[in-house]
Amino acid sequence: MSYQHQQLAKGQWFEMLFYSQMANIGSEVIRAIKWKNKNNIGYSRQASERALELLSLTIDDIKNINRLKELTRLYEVLVDYFYADNEYKSSDKLWTNYFLAFNYAARI
């Protein structure tokens, strides 16, 4: 598999704490939302792909084994939001609030 975050995929990602991982994923999700709202679908898609890539690495991280249900559901709902019909009725505000909590936790 070809990763956009090659250094992280080589092992650096797995050294990060869970809250830092989620905050980084959130940065990409929020970036994707901002580009979507500016009608730049290309940049939005790139950011959402990076977010999903980082989320996949988080799912693969052995220290997150007890969070697999939440992480896999998050993956499913993000794909629904960015690439499907948004059946789960997610919103920009929901995603921003969800991920900003991880930013706060990572800084403590």
C-alpha positions, -999 to +999 in steps of 0.1 A: +000+000+000+013+035-008+009+059+020+007+097+018+021+098+054+051+075+047+071+084+078+041+079+100+033+046+084+069+033+090+062+034+127+062+069+140+024+069+142+024+040+166+046+059+190+020+087+194-006+087+221-041+078+211-054+114+217-026+128+195-035+103+168-071+114+169-062+151+170-042+146+138-070+128+121-093+156+132-070+182+116-074+165+083-112+161+087-116+197+096-094+207+067-116+185+044-147+203+057-132+237+051-123+229+016-157+214+009-173+246+021-151+265-002-163+243-031-128+229-037-138+193-040-103+182-050-086+195-019-115+183+002-111+148-012-073+148-006-078+158+030-105+133+037-083+105+021-054+116+044-078+114+074-090+079+065-054+068+060-044+081+095-076+065+109-066+032+093-031+034+109-049+041+142-070+010+138-039-010+131-022+003+162-021-026+188-025-002+217-059+008+204-073-028+204-099-019+230-112+010+209-117-010+177-154-008+177-154+030+180-126+034+155-142+012+129-176+028+133-158+062+130-143+050+097-177+039+085-194+072+094-167+093+079-168+074+046-206+079+046-202+116+053-176+124+026-183+098-001-218+085+003-253+098+011-247+108+047-272+083+060-260+089+095-269+126+092-235+139+103-227+176+101-197+199+099-204+210+135-207+174+148-173+165+133-156+197+145-169+192+181-159+156+181-124+162+170-117+194+190-122+174+221-092+152+211-071+184+205-079+195+240-071+161+255-038+159+235-026+192+249-032+183+285 
